[in-house]
Amino acid sequence: MLPRNITIERLQEARIKVAQLVLIDRVYLPIFERLENEIATRHHEDDLVARATAIVNG
C-alpha cells in the first residue's frame, strides 16, 4: 500500500500517464495494475468508513 499522503487524485493522474505508456510498451502494465488496485482499495476504504460513520450516527 502506498502512503496515505498520496491522494486519490494524484493516483488517478498517474494512472492516466501510465495508461499512455502502456499503449507504447506493455512493460508498464504492472505499474498500471498497481495503480488500479491502489485506487480501488482507497475507494473501498472510504466506502467502509462512510458506512461505519452512518452506523455510529444512526
Secondary structure, 3 states (H helix, E strand, C coil): CCCCCCCHHHHHHHHHHHHHHHHHCHHHHHHHHHHHHHHHHHHHHHHHHHHHHHHHHC
